[in-house]
Amino acid sequence: MAREKPLYIPQGLKLRKEIFNGFAKEELLKTILITLIAGVIDALLFLFTQNTVTTIVFILIAVAGSVLMLTKDNTNISVVDQMGFILKYQFRQKKYNYVYGLERRKDGR
């Protein structure tokens, strides 16, 4: 009888060149876009508050948060991808509202 070969499924294959683990060019471009948008908001915030500490903290949180949320894990899913899956699932669900009705009418039908 022939020997059966076990099925080998490799994990952690990298199909793209990454800057660091889970963060590639695509995520870098998204981070740059988020940083530019946050920079405009930050400039407006500085015009109104004239507080440099607040504006520096805001831009640092925007950059760090975007990097953390866009970095993919070993399963190639990021926090933003996971939120997209949740929203897609939520909108696909059908809602059936209960409508109360009498079982019988007074006339016996």
ABEGO torsion letter per residue (X at the ends): XBBBBBBBBBBGBBABBBABBGBBAAAAAAAAAAAAAAAAAAAAAAAAAGBAAAAAAAAAAAAAAAAAAABBBAAGBBAAAAAAAAAAAAAABBBBBBBBBBABBAAGX
